[in-house]
Amino acid sequence: MKILIVGSGAREHAIAWKLAQNSGVEKVFFSSHNGGATGKLENLNLPNNDTQTIRAWLASQAVDLVIIGPENPLNDGIVDQLSADGVKVFGPQKAAARLEGSKAFAKAFMQKYDIPTASYKKCESLSAAQNALPEFGYPVVIKADGLCAGKGVYICQDEAQAHQALHEIFVDQVFSNQGASVVIEQYLQGFETSLLCFVSGTKVYPFDTAMDYKKIYEGDQGPNTGGVGCISPNPYWTPALKAQSDAILRKIERGLEKENLGYAGILFIGYLVQDGEIYILEFNTRFGDPETQVLLPRLRSDLLENIQQALAGEPVQLAFEDNVCMTTILVSDGYPKKHQTGFEITGLDTLPGDIMVFHNGTKQKDGKLLSAGGRVLSVTAKRDALSDARQAVYESIKKIKFDNMRYRKDIGTVSR
């Protein structure tokens, strides 16, 4: 079997790594360059957001399955177009991808189907947003409505910060047309949980939990990022919370059915638990990054078989190992803002064999591995205890070198 993964980051690397463990998989292609591609994994030179180029390449190839990694192609309708070409593709159609592509659409979906979420208001202009602020008090959450690579959320402690956020979105247009409107939201305080689920038609099958670290600096300080570390399972998750979550999943299933939004793919649910009650912060309609890097190493069931079950509209038989996985992401200093890349990476060949390194942003050039993104490498370990996984990750990081490298040193600490 030959598989194309659209995307080339650490999430896609982890998916490819897991798929390659199936003896029936001959080749896994990345649509664009991943510096960790070896063995069954092979790089192409297809722009991730250029659906027509991808369609043309597929028309000349015998590819059995396409998996969509990033959110932008999904919201551009790549699944609809590839499906029309007769390609078997894993991911939501454009209509369902709006659950991630528009925060206002997702909030309206949750409100309609009695799914717990923070109170909110959608505003389509600077003046409307400024006028809405007194309804919420402080802190307040302001979100650009569209896709912003995990960076479109502002937690504002006072009026000055709120006005600054709105100015950046509406006047500076830092998110371009993705910030044409905003969602202003009640601030919730508690701990977050990432719950990825397979979607098979309108039925939802949850993975084990994960907890990611979004802030760039230790102690959860600094700006939000796409995620700079993650652990699985979430140490705060309890049987009572699981029961709440299961009830929420039934409501989501009802909404998918009533709105005709069923698909074969992933639904990533961002939970926040406040005073023992679950609220949904966001939906994503694809594998998470960095969650995928800690969930797939713990997946006991065969990923390809699980994908095939979803594509057939069958129950997805997921099984997980009883252990802990942790990843810490090495980033280019300056990320998530301006940063330099192109530095040689050394030391990967000195790591223990059971350490998994998934490549976020690297490239091979003239026989050298170079940094090529804000997030560079996800250094990952799986152990029976979190403390052991944490020690293994940080001992391994000591052996990896590249100029401009930085990372959080508190990933895996459970006090948030």
C-alpha positions in Angstrom: 0.0 0.0 0.0 1.2 3.5 -0.9 0.0 6.5 1.2 0.3 10.2 0.7 0.3 12.5 3.8 -0.4 16.1 3.0 1.9 18.0 5.3 5.4 17.6 6.5 5.6 18.5 10.2 6.1 16.5 13.4 2.5 15.5 13.4 2.8 14.1 9.9 6.1 12.5 10.8 4.5 10.7 13.7 1.6 9.5 11.5 4.0 8.2 8.9 6.2 6.5 11.5 3.2 4.7 12.9 1.8 3.7 9.5 5.2 2.4 8.4 5.0 -0.2 11.2 2.2 -2.0 9.2 3.9 -4.6 7.1 1.4 -4.0 4.3 2.6 -0.4 3.9 5.2 -0.1 1.1 5.7 3.7 1.0 4.5 6.8 2.8 5.0 10.1 1.0 5.1 13.5 2.6 3.7 16.1 0.2 6.6 18.4 1.1 10.0 18.1 2.8 10.4 16.4 6.2 14.1 16.1 7.3 13.3 12.9 9.1 12.1 10.9 6.1 14.0 7.6 6.0 13.2 4.0 5.1 9.6 3.7 3.9 9.1 7.5 4.2 9.8 9.7 1.1 9.6 13.4 0.5 7.8 15.0 -2.5 7.8 18.7 -3.6 4.1 19.4 -3.6 2.9 22.6 -1.9 0.6 21.6 1.0 -2.0 24.3 0.1 -2.0 23.7 -3.7 -4.8 21.2 -4.1 -4.6 21.3 -8.0 -0.9 20.3 -7.9 -1.6 17.5 -5.5 -4.5 16.3 -7.7 -2.3 16.3 -10.7 0.4 14.3 -9.0 -2.2 11.8 -7.7 -3.7 11.3 -11.2 -0.3 9.9 -12.3 0.3 7.7 -9.3 -1.1 4.5 -7.8 -1.7 5.8 -4.3 -4.2 3.9 -2.1 -4.9 6.5 0.6 -4.4 10.2 1.3 -4.3 11.6 4.8 -4.6 15.4 5.4 -2.4 16.7 8.2 -2.8 20.5 8.4 -6.0 22.6 8.7 -5.7 25.0 5.8 -6.1 22.4 3.0 -9.1 20.9 4.9 -10.8 24.3 5.0 -10.0 24.9 1.4 -12.0 21.8 0.5 -9.2 19.4 -0.5 -11.2 16.3 0.7 -14.2 17.2 -1.4 -12.0 17.6 -4.5 -10.0 14.5 -4.0 -13.1 12.5 -3.2 -14.6 13.7 -6.5 -11.5 12.4 -8.3 -12.2 8.9 -6.8 -9.3 9.2 -4.2 -9.7 7.5 -0.8 -9.0 10.3 1.6 -9.1 10.6 5.4 -10.3 13.9 6.7 -13.5 16.0 6.8 -15.2 17.7 3.9 -15.2 21.5 3.8 -18.5 21.8 5.5 -17.4 19.8 8.6 -13.9 21.5 8.6 -15.7 24.7 9.5 -15.9 23.4 13.0 -12.2 24.4 13.2 -12.1 27.0 10.4 -14.6 29.3 12.1 -14.7 29.7 15.9 -18.1 31.4 15.6 -19.5 28.5 13.6 -18.2 26.1 16.2 -19.7 28.1 19.1 -23.1 28.2 17.4 -22.9 24.4 16.9 -22.2 23.9 20.6 -24.9 26.3 21.7 -27.5 24.6 19.4 -26.8 21.2 20.7 -26.4 22.1 24.4 -22.7 21.3 24.4 -21.0 23.2 27.4 -18.8 26.1 26.3 -18.1 29.6 27.6 -20.6 32.3 26.8 -19.5 34.4 23.8 -20.3 37.1 21.3 -19.3 37.3 17.6 -18.3 40.8 16.4 -17.5 41.8 12.9 -16.0 45.2 13.4 -13.6 47.0 15.7 -16.4 49.2 17.1 -18.8 46.3 17.7 -16.1 44.4 19.6 -15.1 47.4 21.7 -18.8 48.0 22.6 -19.1 44.3 23.6 -16.2 44.3 26.0 -18.2 45.6 29.1 -20.5 42.6 28.8 -17.7 40.3 29.8 -15.5 41.9 32.4 -11.8 40.9 32.9 -10.0 38.7 32.2 -11.6 38.3 28.8 -10.7 36.0 25.9 -10.6 37.4 22.3 -10.2 35.1 19.4 -9.7 35.8 15.7 -12.5 33.8 14.1 -10.4 32.0 11.4 -7.3 29.8 11.2 -4.3 31.4 12.9 -1.9 28.5 13.5 -2.7 28.4 17.2 -1.8 32.1 17.7 -5.1 33.8 17.3 -6.2 33.7 21.0 -5.6 36.6 23.4 -6.2 36.4 27.1 -6.6 40.0 28.2 -6.3 41.0 31.8 -7.6 44.5 31.4 -9.2 47.0 29.0 -5.9 48.2 27.7 -4.8 44.7 26.7 -8.2 44.0 25.1 -8.1 47.2 23.0 -4.6 46.3 22.0 -5.7 42.8 20.9 -8.6 44.2 18.9 -6.3 46.8 17.3 -3.9 44.0 16.2 -6.7 42.0 14.7 -8.8 44.7 13.0 -6.4 47.5 12.3 -3.0 45.9 11.9 -4.7 42.8 10.4 -2.0 40.5 11.8 -4.2 37.5 10.8 -5.3 38.9 7.4 -8.8 37.8 6.4 -8.8 35.2 9.2 -9.4 38.1 11.6 -12.2 39.7 9.7 -14.4 38.9 12.8 -13.7 37.9 16.4 -15.3 35.9 19.1 -15.2 37.5 22.5 -15.5 34.9 25.2 -16.0 34.5 28.9 -12.7 33.7 30.6 -12.6 30.2 32.2 -9.9 29.1 34.6 -8.9 25.5 35.2 -6.8 22.8 33.5 -7.0 21.9 29.9 -7.2 18.4 28.3 -6.8 17.5 24.7 -9.1 14.7 23.5 -8.6 13.4 20.0 -11.3 11.3 18.5 -11.8 9.2 15.4 -15.0 10.1 13.5 -16.6 7.3 11.6 -19.7 8.8 9.9 -21.4 10.6 12.8 -20.0 8.3 15.5 -17.1 9.5 17.7 -14.4 7.2 19.2 -12.1 8.9 21.7 -8.3 8.4 22.1 -6.7 8.5 25.5 -6.2 12.0 26.8 -3.3 14.4 26.5 -2.2 17.7 28.0 -0.2 20.1 25.9 1.9 23.2 26.9 1.0 26.2 24.7 3.0 29.0 26.2 6.5 29.6 25.0 8.1 30.1 28.4 8.4 28.1 31.6 5.6 28.5 34.1 3.1 29.0 31.3 4.3 32.5 30.5 4.7 34.4 27.3 2.7 34.2 24.1 0.7 31.2 22.8 2.3 28.9 20.3 1.2 25.9 18.3 2.4 23.8 21.3 5.9 23.3 22.8 5.4 20.1 24.8 2.8 17.5 25.6 2.2 14.5 27.9 -0.3 11.6 27.7 -2.4 10.6 29.5 -3.5 13.8 31.3 -2.7 13.2 35.0 -5.7 15.2 36.1 -8.3 13.1 34.2 -10.7 11.1 36.4 -13.4 8.6 35.9 -16.0 11.2 36.7 -14.6 13.5 34.0 -14.6 10.7 31.5 -18.3 10.1 32.2 -19.0 13.8 31.6 -16.9 13.6 28.4 -18.8 10.6 27.1 -22.1 12.4 27.5 -20.7 15.4 25.6 -19.5 13.1 22.8 -23.1 11.8 22.4 -24.3 15.4 22.0 -21.6 16.0 19.4 -22.7 12.9 17.5 -26.3 14.2 17.5 -25.1 17.5 16.1 -23.0 15.9 13.4 -26.0 13.8 12.4 -28.6 16.6 12.5 -26.3 19.0 10.6 -25.2 16.4 8.0 -21.6 16.8 9.0 -20.5 13.2 9.2 -17.0 12.3 7.9 -14.1 9.9 8.2 -11.4 11.7 10.0 -10.3 13.2 13.4 -12.1 15.5 15.7 -9.8 17.1 18.2 -11.6 18.6 21.2 -10.0 21.1 23.5 -11.5 20.8 26.9 -11.2 23.0 29.9 -12.2 21.7 33.4 -13.3 24.4 35.8 -14.5 23.3 39.3 -15.1 19.8 38.1 -17.2 20.8 35.1 -16.0 20.3 31.4 -16.3 23.1 28.9 -15.2 23.0 25.3 -12.7 25.6 24.2 -12.3 24.6 20.6 -12.7 22.0 17.9 -10.0 21.0 15.5 -10.8 18.6 12.6 -7.4 17.0 12.3 -4.6 15.4 14.3 -3.1 17.7 16.9 0.5 18.8 17.1 2.1 18.0 19.6 -0.6 15.6 20.8 -0.1 13.2 17.9 3.5 12.8 19.0 2.5 11.4 22.4 -0.7 9.6 21.5 0.5 7.5 18.5 3.5 5.9 20.4 0.9 4.7 23.0 -1.6 3.4 20.4 -1.6 -0.4 20.6 -4.2 -0.9 17.8 -3.0 -0.6 14.2 -3.4 3.0 13.0 -4.0 1.9 9.3 -6.7 -0.5 10.4 -8.4 2.2 12.5 -8.3 4.6 9.5 -9.8 1.9 7.3 -12.6 1.2 9.9 -13.5 4.9 9.8 -13.5 5.1 6.0 -15.8 2.1 6.0 -18.2 3.8 8.5 -17.5 1.0 11.0 -16.8 1.2 14.7 -13.2 2.2 15.3 -11.5 -0.3 17.6 -8.9 1.8 19.5 -6.6 0.4 22.2 -3.8 2.1 24.1 -0.9 1.0 26.2 -0.9 1.5 29.9 2.1 3.9 30.1 3.1 7.5 29.7 4.5 9.4 26.8 6.1 12.9 26.8 7.5 15.2 24.1 9.4 18.4 24.4 9.8 20.6 21.3 13.0 22.3 20.5 12.3 25.6 18.9 14.2 28.4 17.2 14.8 31.3 19.6 12.3 34.0 18.9 9.5 31.7 18.0 6.5 32.2 17.9 7.6 35.6 16.5 10.6 36.4 14.2 13.3 33.8 14.3 16.3 32.6 12.3 16.7 29.1 10.8 19.2 27.2 8.7 21.4 26.1 11.5 23.0 22.6 11.4 21.5 20.1 13.9 23.9 17.5 15.5 23.6 14.8 18.1 20.6 12.8 16.9 22.8 9.8 16.1 23.9 9.7 19.8 20.4 9.2 21.3 19.2 5.9 22.8 17.3 3.7 20.4 14.0 4.0 22.2 14.0 7.9 22.0 11.6 9.0 19.2 12.5 12.3 17.4 9.7 13.7 15.2 10.8 16.5 12.8 8.7 19.7 13.0 10.8 21.9 10.9 14.0 20.5 9.4 15.5 19.9 6.0 18.4 17.9 4.6 20.9 20.0 2.6 24.3 18.9 1.3 24.3 16.0 3.7 23.5 18.1 6.7 20.3 18.4 8.8 19.3 22.0 9.2 16.6 23.8 11.3 13.9 25.1 9.0 11.0 26.3 11.2 9.9 27.9 14.5 9.3 24.5 15.9 12.2 22.2 15.0 12.2 18.8 16.7 9.8 16.9 19.0 12.0 14.8 21.4 9.8 12.0 22.7 10.0 9.2 25.2 7.6 6.5 26.5 8.0 5.0 29.9 5.9 3.4 32.7 6.1 6.6 34.8 6.0 10.3 33.8 9.1 11.0 35.9 11.1 8.4 33.9 9.8 9.7 30.6 10.7 13.3 31.6 14.2 12.3 32.6 14.7 10.4 29.3 13.6 13.3 27.2 15.7 15.9 29.0 18.8 13.7 29.1 18.4 13.2 25.3 18.0 16.9 24.7 21.4 17.6 26.3 22.9 15.7 23.3 21.2 17.7 20.6 22.8 20.9 19.4 21.9 23.7 17.0 22.5 27.4 17.1 19.5 29.4 18.3 18.0 26.3 20.1 15.7 26.8 23.0 13.1 24.7 24.8 10.9 24.7 27.9 12.5 23.0 30.8 9.3 22.3 32.8 7.4 20.0 30.4 6.1 17.1 32.3 5.6 18.9 35.6 2.0 18.4 36.5 1.5 21.6 38.5 -0.1 24.0 36.0 
